[in-house]
Amino acid sequence: MFVILVYDTAVERNPKVLKTCRKYLHWTQRSVFHGELSAAQYRALMTALRGVIDPDYDSIVTYSARSPDLIESGSLGVSLGGPGDIL
Amino acid sequence: MFVILVYDTAVERNPKVLKTCRKYLHWTQRSVFHGELSAAQYRALMTALRGVIDPDYDSIVTYSARSPDLIESGSLGVSLGGPGDIL
């Protein structure tokens, strides 16, 4: 599955959230990651993040599609870790 | 089409970027919007954003799918303007 993950977490937890996301996904842009994961990898990522965030304060949202072929990407301005490399 | 838009723009341009995105999409989370747009609306949004950002400094990335049915969403922690309302 193709996953886009966005996070909004407290500054003091950002490094741990970043490190966890980097194990599974590619960095797109400030607080955004994307990549292909198996369902098991997706569950493992969610479990790892659950252990890192404060659920009363932080927020993580994912959007997923069955295949990257179902997702088209576009961009304006500078390309950061943009999706161009894998889509 | 279903569109997820993430932006990383200079602080001084954020209000204009936010205002432009809000005309077309729902706010998901800090610097992330989503929503259903026609192809014409998508082009109009991109054109409007092009007039607002500094292309040498700012970055906007979009992910789109033909239909919201192709996208599943998930979340951890607090729900902000989360996608639950329309997905």
N, CA and C atoms of all chains as a GROMACS GRO file, in nm:
protein
  522
    1MET      N    1   0.083  -0.119   0.000
    1MET     CA    2   0.000   0.000   0.000
    1MET      C    3   0.088   0.125   0.000
    2PHE      N    4   0.033   0.234  -0.056
    2PHE     CA    5   0.107   0.359  -0.059
    2PHE      C    6   0.053   0.447   0.053
    3VAL      N    7   0.144   0.497   0.137
    3VAL     CA    8   0.102   0.570   0.256
    3VAL      C    9   0.159   0.711   0.257
    4ILE      N   10   0.074   0.807   0.288
    4ILE     CA   11   0.117   0.944   0.315
    4ILE      C   12   0.090   0.968   0.463
    5LEU      N   13   0.191   1.012   0.534
    5LEU     CA   14   0.175   1.034   0.678
    5LEU      C   15   0.209   1.178   0.712
    6VAL      N   16   0.122   1.243   0.786
    6VAL     CA   17   0.150   1.380   0.832
    6VAL      C   18   0.141   1.382   0.984
    7TYR      N   19   0.232   1.453   1.047
    7TYR     CA   20   0.229   1.458   1.193
    7TYR      C   21   0.232   1.601   1.244
    8ASP      N   22   0.170   1.618   1.359
    8ASP     CA   23   0.172   1.746   1.428
    8ASP      C   24   0.194   1.712   1.574
    9THR      N   25   0.320   1.713   1.614
    9THR     CA   26   0.357   1.667   1.748
    9THR      C   27   0.435   1.777   1.820
   10ALA      N   28   0.440   1.766   1.953
   10ALA     CA   29   0.513   1.866   2.031
   10ALA      C   30   0.662   1.862   1.995
   11VAL      N   31   0.725   1.979   1.995
   11VAL     CA   32   0.864   1.993   1.954
   11VAL      C   33   0.956   1.890   2.022
   12GLU      N   34   0.932   1.865   2.150
   12GLU     CA   35   1.022   1.775   2.222
   12GLU      C   36   1.008   1.630   2.177
   13ARG      N   37   0.898   1.597   2.112
   13ARG     CA   38   0.882   1.459   2.063
   13ARG      C   39   0.912   1.445   1.914
   14ASN      N   40   0.930   1.558   1.845
   14ASN     CA   41   0.957   1.552   1.701
   14ASN      C   42   1.073   1.461   1.661
   15PRO      N   43   1.188   1.468   1.732
   15PRO     CA   44   1.300   1.383   1.688
   15PRO      C   45   1.265   1.234   1.690
   16LYS      N   46   1.192   1.190   1.792
   16LYS     CA   47   1.154   1.048   1.800
   16LYS      C   48   1.053   1.011   1.692
   17VAL      N   49   0.960   1.102   1.666
   17VAL     CA   50   0.860   1.077   1.561
   17VAL      C   51   0.929   1.069   1.424
   18LEU      N   52   1.020   1.165   1.400
   18LEU     CA   53   1.096   1.166   1.275
   18LEU      C   54   1.174   1.036   1.256
   19LYS      N   55   1.243   0.996   1.362
   19LYS     CA   56   1.327   0.876   1.355
   19LYS      C   57   1.242   0.752   1.324
   20THR      N   58   1.126   0.746   1.388
   20THR     CA   59   1.036   0.632   1.366
   20THR      C   60   0.983   0.631   1.223
   21CYS      N   61   0.939   0.746   1.175
   21CYS     CA   62   0.885   0.754   1.039
   21CYS      C   63   0.993   0.721   0.935
   22ARG      N   64   1.116   0.768   0.961
   22ARG     CA   65   1.225   0.746   0.865
   22ARG      C   66   1.258   0.599   0.847
   23LYS      N   67   1.229   0.519   0.949
   23LYS     CA   68   1.256   0.375   0.937
   23LYS      C   69   1.166   0.310   0.832
   24TYR      N   70   1.050   0.372   0.807
   24TYR     CA   71   0.949   0.308   0.722
   24TYR      C   72   0.920   0.384   0.592
   25LEU      N   73   0.938   0.518   0.597
   25LEU     CA   74   0.889   0.601   0.486
   25LEU      C   75   0.996   0.700   0.439
   26HIS      N   76   0.968   0.763   0.325
   26HIS     CA   77   1.056   0.868   0.274
   26HIS      C   78   1.004   1.004   0.319
   27TRP      N   79   1.094   1.093   0.348
   27TRP     CA   80   1.055   1.226   0.388
   27TRP      C   81   1.011   1.304   0.265
   28THR      N   82   0.894   1.368   0.272
   28THR     CA   83   0.844   1.448   0.160
   28THR      C   84   0.875   1.594   0.181
   29GLN      N   85   0.844   1.641   0.301
   29GLN     CA   86   0.845   1.784   0.331
   29GLN      C   87   0.825   1.797   0.481
   30ARG      N   88   0.853   1.912   0.538
   30ARG     CA   89   0.829   1.936   0.680
   30ARG      C   90   0.705   1.860   0.730
   31SER      N   91   0.724   1.767   0.819
   31SER     CA   92   0.616   1.692   0.887
   31SER      C   93   0.534   1.602   0.795
   32VAL      N   94   0.587   1.569   0.678
   32VAL     CA   95   0.516   1.481   0.585
   32VAL      C   96   0.609   1.372   0.534
   33PHE      N   97   0.561   1.249   0.536
   33PHE     CA   98   0.635   1.135   0.482
   33PHE      C   99   0.546   1.059   0.385
   34HIS      N  100   0.607   0.980   0.297
   34HIS     CA  101   0.528   0.893   0.209
   34HIS      C  102   0.610   0.770   0.177
   35GLY      N  103   0.544   0.668   0.128
   35GLY     CA  104   0.617   0.548   0.086
   35GLY      C  105   0.528   0.428   0.073
   36GLU      N  106   0.587   0.318   0.024
   36GLU     CA  107   0.513   0.194   0.010
   36GLU      C  108   0.539   0.104   0.129
   37LEU      N  109   0.432   0.053   0.187
   37LEU     CA  110   0.443  -0.036   0.302
   37LEU      C  111   0.351  -0.156   0.282
   38SER      N  112   0.389  -0.268   0.339
   38SER     CA  113   0.294  -0.379   0.349
   38SER      C  114   0.197  -0.346   0.462
   39ALA      N  115   0.086  -0.418   0.469
   39ALA     CA  116  -0.011  -0.395   0.577
   39ALA      C  117   0.057  -0.420   0.712
   40ALA      N  118   0.145  -0.520   0.718
   40ALA     CA  119   0.214  -0.550   0.844
   40ALA      C  120   0.309  -0.436   0.883
   41GLN      N  121   0.378  -0.381   0.783
   41GLN     CA  122   0.468  -0.268   0.811
   41GLN      C  123   0.390  -0.146   0.858
   42TYR      N  124   0.275  -0.126   0.797
   42TYR     CA  125   0.191  -0.013   0.837
   42TYR      C  126   0.149  -0.028   0.984
   43ARG      N  127   0.107  -0.149   1.020
   43ARG     CA  128   0.067  -0.173   1.160
   43ARG      C  129   0.185  -0.154   1.254
   44ALA      N  130   0.303  -0.200   1.212
   44ALA     CA  131   0.423  -0.186   1.296
   44ALA      C  132   0.457  -0.038   1.315
   45LEU      N  133   0.443   0.040   1.209
   45LEU     CA  134   0.470   0.184   1.218
   45LEU      C  135   0.372   0.251   1.315
   46MET      N  136   0.244   0.216   1.302
   46MET     CA  137   0.143   0.276   1.391
   46MET      C  138   0.170   0.238   1.537
   47THR      N  139   0.209   0.113   1.558
   47THR     CA  140   0.239   0.068   1.695
   47THR      C  141   0.360   0.143   1.750
   48ALA      N  142   0.463   0.158   1.667
   48ALA     CA  143   0.583   0.230   1.711
   48ALA      C  144   0.549   0.376   1.743
   49LEU      N  145   0.467   0.438   1.659
   49LEU     CA  146   0.431   0.578   1.682
   49LEU      C  147   0.346   0.594   1.808
   50ARG      N  148   0.259   0.496   1.832
   50ARG     CA  149   0.176   0.500   1.952
   50ARG      C  150   0.264   0.505   2.078
   51GLY      N  151   0.380   0.441   2.071
   51GLY     CA  152   0.470   0.439   2.185
   51GLY      C  153   0.552   0.568   2.200
   52VAL      N  154   0.543   0.654   2.101
   52VAL     CA  155   0.627   0.774   2.099
   52VAL      C  156   0.546   0.901   2.126
   53ILE      N  157   0.424   0.905   2.075
   53ILE     CA  158   0.346   1.030   2.086
   53ILE      C  159   0.270   1.038   2.218
   54ASP      N  160   0.226   1.159   2.250
   54ASP     CA  161   0.131   1.180   2.360
   54ASP      C  162  -0.007   1.192   2.295
   55PRO      N  163  -0.093   1.091   2.312
   55PRO     CA  164  -0.219   1.088   2.238
   55PRO      C  165  -0.315   1.201   2.277
   56ASP      N  166  -0.287   1.268   2.390
   56ASP     CA  167  -0.373   1.379   2.431
   56ASP      C  168  -0.328   1.511   2.370
   57TYR      N  169  -0.215   1.508   2.306
   57TYR     CA  170  -0.159   1.634   2.256
   57TYR      C  171  -0.121   1.627   2.109
   58ASP      N  172  -0.061   1.515   2.070
   58ASP     CA  173  -0.007   1.502   1.934
   58ASP      C  174  -0.112   1.448   1.837
   59SER      N  175  -0.085   1.467   1.710
   59SER     CA  176  -0.177   1.417   1.608
   59SER      C  177  -0.099   1.360   1.490
   60ILE      N  178  -0.140   1.242   1.447
   60ILE     CA  179  -0.081   1.180   1.328
   60ILE      C  180  -0.196   1.138   1.237
   61VAL      N  181  -0.188   1.176   1.110
   61VAL     CA  182  -0.291   1.137   1.015
   61VAL      C  183  -0.225   1.064   0.900
   62THR      N  184  -0.285   0.953   0.857
   62THR     CA  185  -0.234   0.882   0.739
   62THR      C  186  -0.342   0.875   0.632
   63TYR      N  187  -0.297   0.879   0.509
   63TYR     CA  188  -0.384   0.853   0.394
   63TYR      C  189  -0.318   0.739   0.320
   64SER      N  190  -0.394   0.636   0.287
   64SER     CA  191  -0.331   0.527   0.214
   64SER      C  192  -0.415   0.482   0.096
   65ALA      N  193  -0.346   0.431  -0.004
   65ALA     CA  194  -0.411   0.378  -0.124
   65ALA      C  195  -0.352   0.240  -0.149
   66ARG      N  196  -0.429   0.156  -0.215
   66ARG     CA  197  -0.384   0.018  -0.233
   66ARG      C  198  -0.253   0.011  -0.312
   67SER      N  199  -0.234   0.105  -0.404
   67SER     CA  200  -0.114   0.103  -0.488
   67SER      C  201  -0.070   0.246  -0.519
   68PRO      N  202   0.061   0.267  -0.535
   68PRO     CA  203   0.107   0.402  -0.574
   68PRO      C  204   0.052   0.444  -0.710
   69ASP      N  205   0.011   0.346  -0.792
   69ASP     CA  206  -0.044   0.380  -0.924
   69ASP      C  207  -0.174   0.459  -0.913
   70LEU      N  208  -0.239   0.451  -0.797
   70LEU     CA  209  -0.367   0.521  -0.779
   70LEU      C  210  -0.348   0.666  -0.738
   71ILE      N  211  -0.222   0.702  -0.709
   71ILE     CA  212  -0.194   0.835  -0.659
   71ILE      C  213  -0.110   0.913  -0.759
   72GLU      N  214  -0.154   1.033  -0.790
   72GLU     CA  215  -0.072   1.120  -0.873
   72GLU      C  216  -0.017   1.230  -0.786
   73SER      N  217   0.107   1.268  -0.809
   73SER     CA  218   0.161   1.376  -0.727
   73SER      C  219   0.195   1.496  -0.814
   74GLY      N  220   0.192   1.612  -0.751
   74GLY     CA  221   0.226   1.735  -0.820
   74GLY      C  222   0.300   1.824  -0.724
   75SER      N  223   0.370   1.923  -0.775
   75SER     CA  224   0.436   2.015  -0.683
   75SER      C  225   0.452   2.153  -0.745
   76LEU      N  226   0.463   2.250  -0.657
   76LEU     CA  227   0.494   2.388  -0.696
   76LEU      C  228   0.613   2.432  -0.614
   77GLY      N  229   0.696   2.518  -0.671
   77GLY     CA  230   0.808   2.574  -0.596
   77GLY      C  231   0.922   2.475  -0.585
   78VAL      N  232   1.000   2.493  -0.480
   78VAL     CA  233   1.119   2.410  -0.465
   78VAL      C  234   1.081   2.267  -0.431
   79SER      N  235   1.163   2.174  -0.479
   79SER     CA  236   1.143   2.034  -0.448
   79SER      C  237   1.228   2.001  -0.328
   80LEU      N  238   1.166   1.952  -0.221
   80LEU     CA  239   1.242   1.913  -0.103
   80LEU      C  240   1.270   1.764  -0.116
   81GLY      N  241   1.221   1.686  -0.023
   81GLY     CA  242   1.239   1.541  -0.038
   81GLY      C  243   1.128   1.485  -0.122
   82GLY      N  244   1.076   1.568  -0.212
   82GLY     CA  245   0.952   1.547  -0.287
   82GLY      C  246   0.928   1.405  -0.337
   83PRO      N  247   0.808   1.378  -0.379
   83PRO     CA  248   0.768   1.244  -0.416
   83PRO      C  249   0.820   1.203  -0.554
   84GLY      N  250   0.881   1.296  -0.625
   84GLY     CA  251   0.923   1.269  -0.762
   84GLY      C  252   1.011   1.147  -0.776
   85ASP      N  253   1.087   1.118  -0.670
   85ASP     CA  254   1.183   1.010  -0.681
   85ASP      C  255   1.120   0.873  -0.687
   86ILE      N  256   1.001   0.858  -0.632
   86ILE     CA  257   0.945   0.723  -0.633
   86ILE      C  258   0.813   0.711  -0.707
   87LEU      N  259   0.749   0.822  -0.738
   87LEU     CA  260   0.618   0.810  -0.806
   87LEU      C  261   0.635   0.818  -0.957
   88MET      N  262  -1.185   1.458  -0.818
   88MET     CA  263  -1.065   1.395  -0.764
   88MET      C  264  -1.047   1.433  -0.617
   89PHE      N  265  -0.979   1.342  -0.544
   89PHE     CA  266  -0.952   1.369  -0.403
   89PHE      C  267  -0.809   1.419  -0.392
   90VAL      N  268  -0.790   1.532  -0.326
   90VAL     CA  269  -0.659   1.596  -0.322
   90VAL      C  270  -0.611   1.614  -0.178
   91ILE      N  271  -0.486   1.577  -0.155
   91ILE     CA  272  -0.419   1.609  -0.029
   91ILE      C  273  -0.310   1.709  -0.064
   92LEU      N  274  -0.307   1.820   0.006
   92LEU     CA  275  -0.209   1.924  -0.025
   92LEU      C  276  -0.128   1.956   0.101
   93VAL      N  277   0.003   1.956   0.088
   93VAL     CA  278   0.090   1.994   0.200
   93VAL      C  279   0.177   2.111   0.155
   94TYR      N  280   0.196   2.207   0.244
   94TYR     CA  281   0.278   2.322   0.206
   94TYR      C  282   0.386   2.348   0.309
   95ASP      N  283   0.494   2.403   0.261
   95ASP     CA  284   0.605   2.444   0.346
   95ASP      C  285   0.649   2.580   0.290
   96THR      N  286   0.592   2.684   0.346
   96THR     CA  287   0.615   2.818   0.293
   96THR      C  288   0.668   2.909   0.402
   97ALA      N  289   0.729   3.020   0.362
   97ALA     CA  290   0.784   3.115   0.461
   97ALA      C  291   0.670   3.173   0.545
   98VAL      N  292   0.699   3.196   0.672
   98VAL     CA  293   0.598   3.242   0.768
   98VAL      C  294   0.517   3.360   0.714
   99GLU      N  295   0.585   3.454   0.649
   99GLU     CA  296   0.516   3.575   0.605
   99GLU      C  297   0.415   3.546   0.492
  100ARG      N  298   0.430   3.434   0.425
  100ARG     CA  299   0.335   3.400   0.318
  100ARG      C  300   0.229   3.300   0.363
  101ASN      N  301   0.247   3.243   0.482
  101ASN     CA  302   0.151   3.143   0.530
  101ASN      C  303   0.005   3.190   0.528
  102PRO      N  304  -0.025   3.312   0.577
  102PRO     CA  305  -0.166   3.353   0.579
  102PRO      C  306  -0.230   3.351   0.440
  103LYS      N  307  -0.156   3.396   0.339
  103LYS     CA  308  -0.211   3.396   0.203
  103LYS      C  309  -0.228   3.254   0.148
  104VAL      N  310  -0.132   3.168   0.180
  104VAL     CA  311  -0.140   3.028   0.134
  104VAL      C  312  -0.260   2.960   0.201
  105LEU      N  313  -0.273   2.981   0.333
  105LEU     CA  314  -0.386   2.925   0.408
  105LEU      C  315  -0.519   2.970   0.349
  106LYS      N  316  -0.529   3.102   0.326
  106LYS     CA  317  -0.654   3.159   0.276
  106LYS      C  318  -0.688   3.098   0.139
  107THR      N  319  -0.588   3.083   0.055
  107THR     CA  320  -0.610   3.026  -0.078
  107THR      C  321  -0.654   2.880  -0.069
  108CYS      N  322  -0.586   2.803   0.015
  108CYS     CA  323  -0.620   2.660   0.030
  108CYS      C  324  -0.760   2.644   0.087
  109ARG      N  325  -0.795   2.730   0.183
  109ARG     CA  326  -0.927   2.719   0.249
  109ARG      C  327  -1.042   2.741   0.152
  110LYS      N  328  -1.015   2.815   0.046
  110LYS     CA  329  -1.122   2.838  -0.053
  110LYS      C  330  -1.160   2.708  -0.124
  111TYR      N  331  -1.065   2.615  -0.130
  111TYR     CA  332  -1.087   2.495  -0.210
  111TYR      C  333  -1.092   2.365  -0.129
  112LEU      N  334  -1.023   2.363  -0.015
  112LEU     CA  335  -1.004   2.236   0.057
  112LEU      C  336  -1.036   2.249   0.205
  113HIS      N  337  -1.043   2.135   0.272
  113HIS     CA  338  -1.063   2.132   0.418
  113HIS      C  339  -0.928   2.123   0.487
  114TRP      N  340  -0.917   2.189   0.598
  114TRP     CA  341  -0.794   2.183   0.675
  114TRP      C  342  -0.786   2.049   0.747
  115THR      N  343  -0.674   1.978   0.736
  115THR     CA  344  -0.655   1.850   0.804
  115THR      C  345  -0.578   1.869   0.932
  116GLN      N  346  -0.469   1.942   0.921
  116GLN     CA  347  -0.369   1.950   1.028
  116GLN      C  348  -0.271   2.058   0.986
  117ARG      N  349  -0.190   2.107   1.080
  117ARG     CA  350  -0.087   2.205   1.046
  117ARG      C  351  -0.029   2.181   0.907
  118SER      N  352  -0.046   2.274   0.820
  118SER     CA  353   0.011   2.275   0.684
  118SER      C  354  -0.038   2.164   0.592
  119VAL      N  355  -0.151   2.103   0.625
  119VAL     CA  356  -0.208   1.996   0.540
  119VAL      C  357  -0.357   2.022   0.516
  120PHE      N  358  -0.398   2.010   0.391
  120PHE     CA  359  -0.539   2.022   0.353
  120PHE      C  360  -0.579   1.900   0.271
  121HIS      N  361  -0.709   1.875   0.265
  121HIS     CA  362  -0.758   1.769   0.177
  121HIS      C  363  -0.899   1.805   0.129
  122GLY      N  364  -0.944   1.739   0.025
  122GLY     CA  365  -1.080   1.762  -0.021
  122GLY      C  366  -1.102   1.714  -0.162
  123GLU      N  367  -1.228   1.722  -0.205
  123GLU     CA  368  -1.262   1.681  -0.341
  123GLU      C  369  -1.267   1.803  -0.433
  124LEU      N  370  -1.201   1.791  -0.545
  124LEU     CA  371  -1.197   1.901  -0.642
  124LEU      C  372  -1.221   1.845  -0.782
  125SER      N  373  -1.278   1.926  -0.866
  125SER     CA  374  -1.280   1.892  -1.008
  125SER      C  375  -1.141   1.922  -1.064
  126ALA      N  376  -1.113   1.871  -1.182
  126ALA     CA  377  -0.983   1.899  -1.244
  126ALA      C  378  -0.967   2.049  -1.266
  127ALA      N  379  -1.076   2.117  -1.299
  127ALA     CA  380  -1.071   2.262  -1.321
  127ALA      C  381  -1.041   2.335  -1.190
  128GLN      N  382  -1.105   2.290  -1.083
  128GLN     CA  383  -1.078   2.352  -0.952
  128GLN      C  384  -0.934   2.331  -0.909
  129TYR      N  385  -0.883   2.211  -0.936
  129TYR     CA  386  -0.742   2.181  -0.902
  129TYR      C  387  -0.649   2.277  -0.975
  130ARG      N  388  -0.676   2.295  -1.105
  130ARG     CA  389  -0.591   2.386  -1.184
  130ARG      C  390  -0.603   2.529  -1.131
  131ALA      N  391  -0.726   2.569  -1.094
  131ALA     CA  392  -0.746   2.705  -1.041
  131ALA      C  393  -0.670   2.723  -0.909
  132LEU      N  394  -0.673   2.621  -0.826
  132LEU     CA  395  -0.600   2.627  -0.698
  132LEU      C  396  -0.450   2.640  -0.721
  133MET      N  397  -0.398   2.559  -0.813
  133MET     CA  398  -0.254   2.564  -0.843
  133MET      C  399  -0.215   2.702  -0.899
  134THR      N  400  -0.299   2.756  -0.985
  134THR     CA  401  -0.273   2.889  -1.041
  134THR      C  402  -0.274   2.996  -0.933
  135ALA      N  403  -0.373   2.986  -0.843
  135ALA     CA  404  -0.382   3.083  -0.733
  135ALA      C  405  -0.259   3.073  -0.644
  136LEU      N  406  -0.215   2.950  -0.614
  136LEU     CA  407  -0.100   2.932  -0.526
  136LEU      C  408   0.029   2.982  -0.592
  137ARG      N  409   0.037   2.961  -0.724
  137ARG     CA  410   0.154   3.010  -0.798
  137ARG      C  411   0.170   3.161  -0.781
  138GLY      N  412   0.057   3.231  -0.769
  138GLY     CA  413   0.060   3.376  -0.753
  138GLY      C  414   0.094   3.421  -0.612
  139VAL      N  415   0.097   3.327  -0.520
  139VAL     CA  416   0.113   3.360  -0.378
  139VAL      C  417   0.251   3.320  -0.326
  140ILE      N  418   0.304   3.208  -0.374
  140ILE     CA  419   0.429   3.157  -0.318
  140ILE      C  420   0.552   3.218  -0.387
  141ASP      N  421   0.665   3.204  -0.319
  141ASP     CA  422   0.793   3.235  -0.382
  141ASP      C  423   0.852   3.101  -0.427
  142PRO      N  424   0.854   3.077  -0.559
  142PRO     CA  425   0.892   2.944  -0.609
  142PRO      C  426   1.038   2.906  -0.580
  143ASP      N  427   1.119   3.007  -0.542
  143ASP     CA  428   1.258   2.977  -0.509
  143ASP      C  429   1.275   2.939  -0.363
  144TYR      N  430   1.169   2.954  -0.286
  144TYR     CA  431   1.183   2.932  -0.142
  144TYR      C  432   1.076   2.836  -0.087
  145ASP      N  433   0.953   2.851  -0.136
  145ASP     CA  434   0.840   2.774  -0.081
  145ASP      C  435   0.822   2.642  -0.156
  146SER      N  436   0.750   2.553  -0.091
  146SER     CA  437   0.724   2.422  -0.152
  146SER      C  438   0.579   2.380  -0.126
  147ILE      N  439   0.514   2.336  -0.230
  147ILE     CA  440   0.378   2.281  -0.217
  147ILE      C  441   0.377   2.146  -0.287
  148VAL      N  442   0.326   2.044  -0.219
  148VAL     CA  443   0.317   1.911  -0.279
  148VAL      C  444   0.172   1.866  -0.271
  149THR      N  445   0.123   1.810  -0.380
  149THR     CA  446  -0.012   1.752  -0.378
  149THR      C  447  -0.007   1.605  -0.413
  150TYR      N  448  -0.098   1.530  -0.353
  150TYR     CA  449  -0.122   1.390  -0.388
  150TYR      C  450  -0.268   1.382  -0.426
  151SER      N  451  -0.298   1.322  -0.539
  151SER     CA  452  -0.440   1.313  -0.573
  151SER      C  453  -0.477   1.174  -0.623
  152ALA      N  454  -0.602   1.139  -0.600
  152ALA     CA  455  -0.658   1.012  -0.646
  152ALA      C  456  -0.786   1.042  -0.718
  153ARG      N  457  -0.825   0.952  -0.809
  153ARG     CA  458  -0.943   0.981  -0.891
  153ARG      C  459  -1.069   0.997  -0.806
  154SER      N  460  -1.074   0.922  -0.695
  154SER     CA  461  -1.194   0.925  -0.610
  154SER      C  462  -1.154   0.910  -0.464
  155PRO      N  463  -1.231   0.970  -0.371
  155PRO     CA  464  -1.201   0.950  -0.229
  155PRO      C  465  -1.215   0.804  -0.187
  156ASP      N  466  -1.289   0.725  -0.264
  156ASP     CA  467  -1.305   0.582  -0.232
  156ASP      C  468  -1.172   0.507  -0.240
  157LEU      N  469  -1.077   0.563  -0.312
  157LEU     CA  470  -0.948   0.495  -0.330
  157LEU      C  471  -0.854   0.523  -0.213
  158ILE      N  472  -0.893   0.614  -0.127
  158ILE     CA  473  -0.806   0.656  -0.017
  158ILE      C  474  -0.867   0.616   0.116
  159GLU      N  475  -0.786   0.552   0.198
  159GLU     CA  476  -0.830   0.524   0.334
  159GLU      C  477  -0.753   0.614   0.428
  160SER      N  478  -0.819   0.662   0.531
  160SER     CA  479  -0.746   0.746   0.624
  160SER      C  480  -0.743   0.683   0.762
  161GLY      N  481  -0.640   0.718   0.836
  161GLY     CA  482  -0.627   0.669   0.972
  161GLY      C  483  -0.568   0.779   1.056
  162SER      N  484  -0.579   0.767   1.187
  162SER     CA  485  -0.517   0.868   1.271
  162SER      C  486  -0.480   0.812   1.407
  163LEU      N  487  -0.384   0.879   1.468
  163LEU     CA  488  -0.343   0.849   1.605
  163LEU      C  489  -0.347   0.981   1.682
  164GLY      N  490  -0.378   0.972   1.810
  164GLY     CA  491  -0.375   1.092   1.893
  164GLY      C  492  -0.497   1.178   1.872
  165VAL      N  493  -0.481   1.308   1.899
  165VAL     CA  494  -0.596   1.397   1.890
  165VAL      C  495  -0.637   1.419   1.745
  166SER      N  496  -0.766   1.438   1.728
  166SER     CA  497  -0.820   1.465   1.596
  166SER      C  498  -0.827   1.616   1.582
  167LEU      N  499  -0.762   1.670   1.480
  167LEU     CA  500  -0.767   1.815   1.457
  167LEU      C  501  -0.879   1.839   1.356
  168GLY      N  502  -0.845   1.896   1.245
  168GLY     CA  503  -0.948   1.914   1.142
  168GLY      C  504  -0.959   1.786   1.060
  169GLY      N  505  -0.925   1.674   1.123
  169GLY     CA  506  -0.904   1.543   1.061
  169GLY      C  507  -0.999   1.507   0.948
  170PRO      N  508  -0.962   1.406   0.872
  170PRO     CA  509  -1.036   1.370   0.753
  170PRO      C  510  -1.165   1.295   0.784
  171GLY      N  511  -1.186   1.261   0.910
  171GLY     CA  512  -1.302   1.181   0.948
  171GLY      C  513  -1.433   1.239   0.900
  172ASP      N  514  -1.437   1.372   0.887
  172ASP     CA  515  -1.564   1.435   0.852
  172ASP      C  516  -1.609   1.407   0.710
  173ILE      N  517  -1.515   1.379   0.622
  173ILE     CA  518  -1.562   1.359   0.484
  173ILE      C  519  -1.527   1.223   0.427
  174LEU      N  520  -1.436   1.152   0.492
  174LEU     CA  521  -1.398   1.022   0.434
  174LEU      C  522  -1.484   0.911   0.490
   0.00000   0.00000   0.00000
